[in-house]
Amino acid sequence: MKKIFNNIKELAEFKKDLKKLSKRFRTLREDLKIFTEKQLKLYHKLGMDNKGIFSIPDLGIDYPKIYKAKKFACRSLKGKGAASGIRVIYAYYEKEDEIEFIEIYYKGNKENEDRARILKYYRNKGKE
């Protein structure tokens, strides 16, 4: 398979989130792979916006851009559609063509992204 992005990374906290959620939603790892190959490619490479990915405002972070994906098709949540309730927070480094996954959560457990986690890792990155 052809590489879509130069690099795809995951924060340690993201890996913990994914491991925990994968016990409840068995298809999640495969769904994340499909999400990366299809939806992130469409949005970042082909400029096609399906209104499922949003830049997170008011973080005070210039680079990288931080995004929240609200349309994430999780097959374990059958009948719920693409807006299933799984949310994915990630950073996109446009110059490096790199994706870094920050957080994944189920909307039923948690209402919003962990802004403290985002700021912890990215507050001063753009100034380096």
DSSP file (Angstrom, degrees, kcal/mol; ACC not computed):
  #  RESIDUE AA STRUCTURE BP1 BP2  ACC     N-H-->O    O-->H-N    N-H-->O    O-->H-N    TCO  KAPPA ALPHA  PHI   PSI    X-CA   Y-CA   Z-CA
    1    1 A M              0   0    0      0, 0.0     2,-0.2     0, 0.0     3,-0.0   0.000 360.0 360.0 360.0 138.9    0.0    0.0    0.0
    2    2 A K        -     0   0    0      1,-0.1     2,-0.3     2,-0.0     0, 0.0  -0.453 360.0-110.1 -71.6 139.6    1.2    3.5   -0.9
    3    3 A K        -     0   0    0     -2,-0.2    -1,-0.1     1,-0.2     3,-0.1  -0.535  28.0-169.6 -71.8 130.7    2.2    5.7    2.0
    4    4 A I  S    S+     0   0    0     -2,-0.3     2,-0.3     1,-0.2    -1,-0.2   0.900  71.1  25.3 -88.8 -46.7   -0.3    8.6    2.5
    5    5 A F  S    S-     0   0    0      1,-0.1    -1,-0.2    94,-0.0    93,-0.2  -0.840  78.8-120.4-116.2 154.6    1.5   10.7    5.0
    6    6 A N  S    S-     0   0    0     91,-1.8     2,-0.3    -2,-0.3    92,-0.2   0.879  95.6  -0.2 -60.2 -37.5    5.3   10.9    5.7
    7    7 A N  E     -a   98   0A   0     90,-1.1    92,-2.4    89,-0.1     2,-0.4  -0.993  56.2-160.9-154.5 145.1    4.7    9.8    9.3
    8    8 A I  E     +a   99   0A   0     -2,-0.3     2,-0.3    90,-0.2    92,-0.2  -0.984  23.1 176.7-129.4 119.3    1.9    8.9   11.6
    9    9 A K  E     -a  100   0A   0     90,-2.9    92,-2.9    -2,-0.4     2,-0.4  -0.762  17.6-150.5-120.4 165.1    2.6    9.0   15.3
   10   10 A E  E     -a  101   0A   0     -2,-0.3    92,-0.2    90,-0.2     2,-0.1  -0.999  19.1-125.8-135.8 132.1    0.6    8.5   18.5
   11   11 A L     >  -     0   0    0     90,-2.4     4,-2.0    -2,-0.4     5,-0.2  -0.388  30.9-113.2 -66.9 155.1    1.1   10.1   21.9
   12   12 A A  H  > S+     0   0    0      1,-0.2     4,-1.8     2,-0.2     5,-0.1   0.885 119.6  53.1 -58.2 -39.5    1.5    7.6   24.8
   13   13 A E  H  > S+     0   0    0      1,-0.2     4,-2.6     2,-0.2    -1,-0.2   0.870 105.7  53.8 -64.7 -36.4   -1.8    8.8   26.2
   14   14 A F  H  > S+     0   0    0     87,-0.3     4,-3.0     2,-0.2     5,-0.2   0.923 106.1  52.5 -62.4 -43.7   -3.5    8.2   22.9
   15   15 A K  H  X S+     0   0    0     -4,-2.0     4,-2.4     1,-0.2    -1,-0.2   0.891 110.5  47.8 -59.8 -40.0   -2.2    4.6   22.9
   16   16 A K  H  X S+     0   0    0     -4,-1.8     4,-2.4     2,-0.2    -1,-0.2   0.928 112.0  49.4 -65.8 -45.2   -3.7    4.1   26.4
   17   17 A D  H  X S+     0   0    0     -4,-2.6     4,-2.7     1,-0.2     5,-0.2   0.936 113.3  47.2 -56.5 -47.8   -7.1    5.7   25.3
   18   18 A L  H  X S+     0   0    0     -4,-3.0     4,-2.4     1,-0.2    -2,-0.2   0.901 111.2  50.2 -63.7 -43.5   -7.1    3.4   22.2
   19   19 A K  H  X S+     0   0    0     -4,-2.4     4,-0.8    -5,-0.2    -1,-0.2   0.923 113.5  46.0 -61.6 -44.7   -6.3    0.2   24.2
   20   20 A K  H >X S+     0   0    0     -4,-2.4     3,-0.7     1,-0.2     4,-0.6   0.928 116.2  43.9 -64.8 -46.8   -9.0    1.0   26.7
   21   21 A L  H >X S+     0   0    0     -4,-2.7     4,-3.1     1,-0.2     3,-0.7   0.812 103.8  66.0 -69.4 -30.0  -11.7    1.8   24.1
   22   22 A S  H 3< S+     0   0    0     -4,-2.4    -1,-0.2     1,-0.3    -2,-0.2   0.765  93.6  60.2 -64.9 -25.0  -10.6   -1.2   21.9
   23   23 A K  H << S+     0   0    0     -4,-0.8    -1,-0.3    -3,-0.7     3,-0.2   0.854 115.4  33.7 -68.6 -33.9  -11.8   -3.6   24.7
   24   24 A R  H << S+     0   0    0     -3,-0.7     2,-0.7    -4,-0.6    -2,-0.2   0.846 126.5  39.6 -87.8 -39.5  -15.3   -2.1   24.3
   25   25 A F  S >< S-     0   0    0     -4,-3.1     3,-1.9     1,-0.1    -1,-0.3  -0.850  71.1-170.6-116.5  93.1  -15.3   -1.4   20.6
   26   26 A R  T 3  S+     0   0    0     -2,-0.7     3,-0.3     1,-0.3     4,-0.2   0.727  81.7  51.3 -60.2 -28.4  -13.5   -4.4   19.0
   27   27 A T  T 3> S+     0   0    0      1,-0.2     4,-2.8     2,-0.1    -1,-0.3   0.435  78.9 104.9 -89.4   1.9  -13.2   -2.9   15.5
   28   28 A L  H <> S+     0   0    0     -3,-1.9     4,-2.4     1,-0.2     5,-0.2   0.850  75.8  50.3 -58.1 -43.4  -11.7    0.4   16.7
   29   29 A R  H  > S+     0   0    0     -3,-0.3     4,-1.7    -4,-0.2    -1,-0.2   0.931 115.8  42.7 -62.7 -44.6   -8.0   -0.2   15.6
   30   30 A E  H  > S+     0   0    0     -4,-0.2     4,-2.3    -3,-0.2    -2,-0.2   0.890 112.8  53.9 -67.3 -38.9   -9.1   -1.2   12.1
   31   31 A D  H  X S+     0   0    0     -4,-2.8     4,-2.6     1,-0.2    -2,-0.2   0.877 107.0  51.9 -61.8 -38.0  -11.6    1.7   11.9
   32   32 A L  H  X S+     0   0    0     -4,-2.4     4,-2.3    -5,-0.2    -1,-0.2   0.889 108.5  50.8 -65.8 -39.7   -8.8    4.1   12.8
   33   33 A K  H  X S+     0   0    0     -4,-1.7     4,-2.5     2,-0.2    -2,-0.2   0.930 112.5  45.8 -62.7 -45.8   -6.6    2.7   10.0
   34   34 A I  H  X S+     0   0    0     -4,-2.3     4,-2.7     1,-0.2     5,-0.5   0.908 110.8  54.0 -63.3 -42.6   -9.5    3.2    7.5
   35   35 A F  H  <>S+     0   0    0     -4,-2.6     5,-2.2     1,-0.2     4,-0.4   0.908 111.2  45.6 -56.8 -45.0  -10.2    6.7    8.9
   36   36 A T  I  <>S+     0   0    0     -4,-2.3     5,-0.7     3,-0.2    -2,-0.2   0.931 116.0  44.9 -65.4 -46.5   -6.5    7.6    8.3
   37   37 A E  I  <5S+     0   0    0     -4,-2.5    -2,-0.2    -5,-0.2    -1,-0.2   0.837 129.9  20.1 -69.0 -33.9   -6.4    6.1    4.8
   38   38 A K  I  X5S+     0   0    0     -4,-2.7     4,-2.6    -5,-0.2    -3,-0.2   0.895 128.1  33.1-101.6 -67.0   -9.7    7.6    3.7
   39   39 A Q  I  >5S+     0   0    0     -5,-0.5     4,-2.4    -4,-0.4    -3,-0.2   0.908 121.6  44.6 -67.9 -44.8  -11.0   10.5    5.6
   40   40 A L  I  >XS+     0   0    0     -5,-2.2     4,-2.8     2,-0.2     5,-0.5   0.883 114.4  51.1 -67.7 -36.2   -7.7   12.2    6.6
   41   41 A K  I  >XS+     0   0    0     -5,-0.7     4,-2.1    -6,-0.3     5,-1.6   0.943 111.3  47.6 -63.2 -47.5   -6.4   11.7    3.0
   42   42 A L  I  <5S+     0   0    0     -4,-2.6     6,-2.9     3,-0.2     4,-0.3   0.921 118.2  41.3 -58.7 -44.9   -9.5   13.3    1.6
   43   43 A Y  I  <5S+     0   0    0     -4,-2.4     4,-0.3     4,-0.2    -2,-0.2   0.953 127.3  26.7 -71.5 -51.4   -9.4   16.2    4.0
   44   44 A H  I  <5S+     0   0    0     -4,-2.8    -3,-0.2    -5,-0.2    -2,-0.2   0.807 131.6  31.5 -87.9 -30.4   -5.6   17.0    4.0
   45   45 A K  I  <<S+     0   0    0     -4,-2.1    -3,-0.2    -5,-0.5    -2,-0.1   0.846 130.4  28.6 -96.7 -39.3   -4.4   15.8    0.6
   46   46 A L  S   <S-     0   0    0     -5,-1.6    -3,-0.2    -4,-0.3    -4,-0.1   0.474  95.9-126.8-104.9  -3.4   -7.4   16.3   -1.7
   47   47 A G        +     0   0    0     -4,-0.3     2,-0.6    -6,-0.3    -4,-0.2   0.747  56.2 148.3  67.3  24.2   -9.0   19.2    0.1
   48   48 A M        -     0   0    0     -6,-2.9     2,-0.6    -7,-0.2    -1,-0.2  -0.834  30.8-161.4 -97.3 120.8  -12.4   17.5    0.3
   49   49 A D        +     0   0    0     -2,-0.6    -6,-0.0     1,-0.1    -5,-0.0  -0.889  18.1 178.2-106.4 115.3  -14.4   18.6    3.4
   50   50 A N        -     0   0    0     -2,-0.6    -1,-0.1   -11,-0.1    -2,-0.0   0.179  55.8-109.2 -97.9  17.4  -17.2   16.3    4.5
   51   51 A K  S    S+     0   0    0      2,-0.2     3,-0.1     1,-0.1    -2,-0.1   0.759  96.5 105.4  63.0  27.3  -17.9   18.6    7.5
   52   52 A G        +     0   0    0      1,-0.1    18,-3.2    19,-0.1    19,-1.4   0.525  66.1  61.2-111.2 -10.6  -16.6   15.9    9.8
   53   53 A I  E     -B   69   0A   0     16,-0.2     2,-0.4    17,-0.2    16,-0.2  -0.975  62.9-178.2-123.4 131.4  -13.2   17.4   10.7
   54   54 A F  E     -B   68   0A   0     14,-2.7    14,-3.0    -2,-0.4     2,-0.3  -0.970  29.5-120.9-130.7 142.5  -12.9   20.7   12.5
   55   55 A S  E     -B   67   0A   0     -2,-0.4    12,-0.3    12,-0.2    10,-0.0  -0.639  36.4-120.6 -73.8 137.0   -9.9   22.8   13.6
   56   56 A I        -     0   0    0     10,-2.5     3,-0.4    -2,-0.3    10,-0.3  -0.729  33.6-147.5 -84.3 118.8  -10.1   23.3   17.4
   57   57 A P        +     0   0    0      0, 0.0    -1,-0.0     0, 0.0    -3,-0.0  -0.270  65.4  29.7 -81.7 168.5  -10.3   27.1   18.0
   58   58 A D  S    S+     0   0    0      1,-0.1    -2,-0.0    -2,-0.0     0, 0.0   0.729  75.7 117.5  61.2  29.9   -9.0   29.2   20.9
   59   59 A L  S    S-     0   0    0     -3,-0.4    -1,-0.1     2,-0.2     3,-0.1   0.685  72.5-132.4 -94.3 -21.2   -6.0   27.0   21.8
   60   60 A G        +     0   0    0      1,-0.3     2,-0.5     2,-0.0    -2,-0.0   0.749  62.7 132.4  74.0  24.0   -3.4   29.7   21.0
   61   61 A I        +     0   0    0      1,-0.1    -1,-0.3     5,-0.1     5,-0.2  -0.940  32.7 179.3-112.1 121.7   -1.4   27.2   19.0
   62   62 A D        +     0   0    0     -2,-0.5    -1,-0.1     1,-0.3    61,-0.1   0.861  61.4  58.9 -86.8 -39.5   -0.2   28.3   15.6
   63   63 A Y  S    S+     0   0    0     59,-0.2    63,-0.4     1,-0.1    -1,-0.3  -0.985  98.7  24.3-149.0 132.7    1.6   25.1   14.5
   64   64 A P  S    S-     0   0    0      0, 0.0     2,-0.3     0, 0.0    29,-0.2   0.622  88.3-124.3 -76.7 167.5    0.8   22.4   14.2
   65   65 A K  E     - C   0  92A   0     27,-1.4    27,-2.6    -2,-0.2     2,-0.5  -0.612  21.7-141.8 -76.7 138.0   -2.9   22.7   13.5
   66   66 A I  E     - C   0  91A   0     -2,-0.3   -10,-2.5   -10,-0.3     2,-0.3  -0.886  21.6-171.3-105.8 130.5   -5.0   20.7   16.0
   67   67 A Y  E     -BC  55  90A   0     23,-3.3    23,-2.3    -2,-0.5     2,-0.4  -0.857  18.4-150.8-123.5 154.3   -8.2   19.0   14.7
   68   68 A K  E     -BC  54  89A   0    -14,-3.0   -14,-2.7    -2,-0.3     2,-0.6  -0.995  12.6-151.1-121.6 127.6  -11.2   17.2   16.0
   69   69 A A  E     +BC  53  88A   0     19,-3.0    19,-1.4    -2,-0.4   -16,-0.2  -0.884  20.1 170.9 -99.9 118.6  -12.8   14.5   13.9
   70   70 A K        +     0   0    0    -18,-3.2     2,-1.0    -2,-0.6    15,-0.4   0.695  67.2  68.3 -97.4 -24.5  -16.5   14.2   14.7
   71   71 A K        +     0   0    0    -19,-1.4     2,-0.5    12,-0.1    12,-0.3  -0.808  61.4 149.8 -99.2  97.6  -17.4   11.9   11.8
   72   72 A F  B     -e   83   0B   0     10,-1.8     2,-0.8    -2,-1.0    12,-0.7  -0.956  39.4-141.7-131.4 110.6  -15.6    8.6   12.7
   73   73 A A        -     0   0    0     -2,-0.5     2,-0.6   -42,-0.1     9,-0.2  -0.627  21.0-177.0 -79.3 109.4  -17.3    5.4   11.4
   74   74 A C    >   -     0   0    0     -2,-0.8     3,-1.7     7,-0.5     6,-0.2  -0.933  17.0-157.6-108.8 114.8  -16.9    2.8   14.1
   75   75 A R  T 3  S+     0   0    0     -2,-0.6     3,-0.5     1,-0.3    -1,-0.1   0.739  90.4  66.4 -65.4 -22.2  -18.3   -0.6   13.0
   76   76 A S  T 3  S+     0   0    0      1,-0.3     2,-0.5   -51,-0.1    -1,-0.3   0.699  94.1  61.5 -71.0 -17.6  -18.7   -1.7   16.6
   77   77 A L  S X  S-     0   0    0     -3,-1.7     3,-1.9     4,-0.1     4,-0.3  -0.455  85.9-171.7-102.7  57.5  -21.4    1.1   17.0
   78   78 A K  T 3   +     0   0    0     -2,-0.5    -3,-0.1    -3,-0.5    -2,-0.1  -0.168  65.2  16.9 -55.0 139.0  -23.7   -0.4   14.3
   79   79 A G  T 3  S+     0   0    0      1,-0.1    -1,-0.3    -4,-0.0    -4,-0.1   0.406  98.9  97.4  82.0  -2.9  -26.6    1.7   13.3
   80   80 A K  S <  S-     0   0    0     -3,-1.9     3,-0.3    -6,-0.2    -2,-0.1   0.617  77.4-143.6 -92.7 -13.5  -25.1    4.9   14.8
   81   81 A G        -     0   0    0     -4,-0.3    -7,-0.5     1,-0.2     3,-0.3  -0.231  43.5 -48.0  80.1-173.6  -23.7    6.2   11.5
   82   82 A A  S    S+     0   0    0      1,-0.3   -10,-1.8    -9,-0.2     2,-1.6   0.824 132.8  63.8 -69.3 -32.1  -20.5    8.1   10.9
   83   83 A A  B    S+e   72   0B   0     -3,-0.3    -1,-0.3   -12,-0.3   -12,-0.1  -0.378  71.1 150.6 -86.1  58.5  -21.2   10.5   13.8
   84   84 A S        -     0   0    0     -2,-1.6    -1,-0.2   -12,-0.7     3,-0.1   0.694  68.4 -97.9 -69.9 -24.4  -21.0    7.5   16.1
   85   85 A G  S    S+     0   0    0      1,-0.5    22,-4.1   -15,-0.4     2,-0.5   0.317  86.6 121.1 115.9  -6.5  -19.8    9.2   19.2
   86   86 A I  E     - D   0 106A   0    -14,-0.4    -1,-0.5    20,-0.2     2,-0.4  -0.789  44.5-164.5 -87.5 131.9  -16.1    8.4   18.8
   87   87 A R  E     - D   0 105A   0     18,-3.0    18,-2.2    -2,-0.5     2,-0.5  -0.945   6.4-161.7-118.9 140.7  -14.0   11.5   18.6
   88   88 A V  E     -CD  69 104A   0    -19,-1.4   -19,-3.0    -2,-0.4     2,-0.5  -0.986   1.1-164.8-124.4 125.8  -10.4   11.7   17.4
   89   89 A I  E     +CD  68 103A   0     14,-3.3    13,-2.9    -2,-0.5    14,-1.8  -0.924  22.8 158.9-108.7 131.5   -8.1   14.6   18.3
   90   90 A Y  E     -CD  67 101A   0    -23,-2.3   -23,-3.3    -2,-0.5     2,-0.4  -0.980  35.7-126.5-150.0 161.4   -4.9   14.9   16.2
   91   91 A A  E     -CD  66 100A   0      9,-2.9     9,-2.4    -2,-0.3     2,-0.5  -0.881  17.7-155.4-107.6 141.0   -2.2   17.4   15.1
   92   92 A Y  E     -CD  65  99A   0    -27,-2.6   -27,-1.4    -2,-0.4     2,-1.0  -0.964   2.4-160.8-120.3 117.2   -1.3   17.9   11.5
   93   93 A Y  E  >> - D   0  98A   0      5,-3.0     5,-2.0    -2,-0.5     4,-1.3  -0.820   9.6-172.4 -92.4  99.9    2.1   19.1   10.6
   94   94 A E  T  45S+     0   0    0     -2,-1.0     3,-0.2     1,-0.2    -1,-0.2   0.919  79.6  49.8 -64.7 -45.7    1.6   20.4    7.1
   95   95 A K  T  45S+     0   0    0      1,-0.2    -1,-0.2     2,-0.1    -2,-0.1   0.895 121.0  35.6 -61.2 -40.7    5.3   21.2    6.3
   96   96 A E  T  45S-     0   0    0      2,-0.1    -1,-0.2   -89,-0.0    -2,-0.2   0.570 104.1-130.9 -88.1 -10.2    6.4   17.7    7.5
   97   97 A D  T  <5 +     0   0    0     -4,-1.3   -91,-1.8    -3,-0.2   -90,-1.1   0.966  57.8 146.0  55.3  56.4    3.2   16.0    6.2
   98   98 A E  E   < -aD   7  93A   0     -5,-2.0    -5,-3.0   -92,-0.2     2,-0.4  -0.967  41.5-154.2-131.2 139.3    2.8   14.3    9.5
   99   99 A I  E     -aD   8  92A   0    -92,-2.4   -90,-2.9    -2,-0.4     2,-0.4  -0.918   9.3-171.9-108.7 135.7   -0.2   13.2   11.6
  100  100 A E  E     -aD   9  91A   0     -9,-2.4    -9,-2.9    -2,-0.4     2,-0.3  -0.957  17.2-141.5-129.7 114.9    0.1   12.8   15.4
  101  101 A F  E     +aD  10  90A   0    -92,-2.9   -90,-2.4    -2,-0.4   -87,-0.3  -0.589  23.5 173.6 -77.2 131.7   -2.8   11.3   17.2
  102  102 A I  E     -     0   0A   0    -13,-2.9     2,-0.3     1,-0.4   -12,-0.2   0.816  57.9  -4.0-105.2 -46.3   -3.5   13.1   20.6
  103  103 A E  E     - D   0  89A   0    -14,-1.8   -14,-3.3   -89,-0.1     2,-0.4  -0.998  45.6-169.0-154.9 146.4   -6.7   11.6   22.0
  104  104 A I  E     + D   0  88A   0     -2,-0.3     2,-0.3   -16,-0.2   -16,-0.2  -0.992  24.2 161.2-136.8 132.6   -9.5    9.3   21.2
  105  105 A Y  E     - D   0  87A   0    -18,-2.2   -18,-3.0    -2,-0.4     2,-0.5  -0.979  39.7-114.3-149.9 161.4  -12.6    9.1   23.3
  106  106 A Y  E >>  - D   0  86A   0     -2,-0.3     3,-2.0   -20,-0.2     4,-1.5  -0.866  22.9-139.7 -99.1 126.8  -16.2    8.0   23.3
  107  107 A K  T 34 S+     0   0    0    -22,-4.1    -1,-0.1    -2,-0.5   -21,-0.1   0.752 100.6  64.2 -58.8 -26.4  -18.7   10.9   23.6
  108  108 A G  T 34 S+     0   0    0    -23,-0.2    -1,-0.3     1,-0.2     3,-0.1   0.741 110.4  37.7 -68.8 -22.7  -20.8    8.8   26.0
  109  109 A N  T <4 S+     0   0    0     -3,-2.0     2,-0.3     1,-0.3    -2,-0.2   0.716 129.4  18.9 -96.2 -26.5  -18.0    8.8   28.6
  110  110 A K     <  -     0   0    0     -4,-1.5    -1,-0.3     1,-0.1     3,-0.0  -0.997  57.8-150.8-153.3 136.2  -16.7   12.3   28.0
  111  111 A E  S    S+     0   0    0     -2,-0.3     2,-0.3    -3,-0.1    -1,-0.1   0.908  74.5  14.4 -80.8 -43.4  -18.1   15.5   26.5
  112  112 A N  S    S-     0   0    0      1,-0.1    -1,-0.1   -25,-0.0   -25,-0.0  -0.813  83.5 -81.4-134.2 169.5  -15.0   17.3   25.1
  113  113 A E        -     0   0    0     -2,-0.3     2,-1.4     1,-0.1     3,-0.1  -0.204  49.1-102.0 -65.2 159.0  -11.3   16.9   24.3
  114  114 A D     >  -     0   0    0      1,-0.2     4,-1.8     2,-0.1     3,-0.4  -0.700  39.5-178.6 -85.0  90.4   -8.6   17.2   27.0
  115  115 A R  H  > S+     0   0    0     -2,-1.4     4,-2.7     1,-0.2     5,-0.2   0.830  79.1  59.4 -63.1 -32.3   -7.5   20.7   26.3
  116  116 A A  H  > S+     0   0    0      2,-0.2     4,-2.2     1,-0.2    -1,-0.2   0.896 105.1  49.6 -63.1 -39.8   -4.8   20.4   29.0
  117  117 A R  H  > S+     0   0    0     -3,-0.4     4,-1.6     2,-0.2    -2,-0.2   0.923 111.2  49.1 -64.3 -44.3   -3.3   17.5   27.2
  118  118 A I  H  X S+     0   0    0     -4,-1.8     4,-2.3     1,-0.2     3,-0.3   0.945 113.8  45.1 -60.6 -49.0   -3.2   19.4   23.9
  119  119 A L  H  X S+     0   0    0     -4,-2.7     4,-1.8     1,-0.2     5,-0.3   0.858 106.8  60.6 -65.7 -35.1   -1.6   22.4   25.6
  120  120 A K  H  < S+     0   0    0     -4,-2.2    -1,-0.2    -5,-0.2    -2,-0.2   0.892 117.9  28.9 -57.6 -41.6    0.9   20.3   27.4
  121  121 A Y  H  < S+     0   0    0     -4,-1.6    -2,-0.2    -3,-0.3    -1,-0.2   0.749 132.6  27.7 -92.7 -26.0    2.3   18.9   24.2
  122  122 A Y  H >X S+     0   0    0     -4,-2.3     3,-0.7    -5,-0.2     4,-0.6   0.501  82.7  99.4-122.2  -4.5    1.8   21.7   21.7
  123  123 A R  T 3< S+     0   0    0     -4,-1.8   -61,-0.2    -5,-0.3     3,-0.2   0.891 103.0  21.8 -54.7 -44.1    1.7   25.1   23.4
  124  124 A N  T >4 S+     0   0    0     -5,-0.3     3,-0.8    -4,-0.2     4,-0.4   0.334  95.6  98.9-108.3   7.3    5.3   26.0   22.5
  125  125 A K  G X4 S+     0   0    0     -3,-0.7     3,-1.4     1,-0.2    -1,-0.1   0.893  79.7  54.6 -64.0 -40.8    5.9   23.7   19.5
  126  126 A G  G 3< S+     0   0    0     -4,-0.6    -1,-0.2   -63,-0.4    -2,-0.1   0.691 104.5  56.3 -67.8 -17.5    5.3   26.4   16.8
  127  127 A K  G <         0   0    0     -3,-0.8    -1,-0.3     1,-0.2    -2,-0.2   0.518 360.0 360.0 -92.4  -6.3    8.0   28.6   18.4
  128  128 A E    <         0   0    0     -3,-1.4    -1,-0.2    -4,-0.4    -2,-0.1   0.484 360.0 360.0 -74.5 360.0   10.8   26.0   18.2
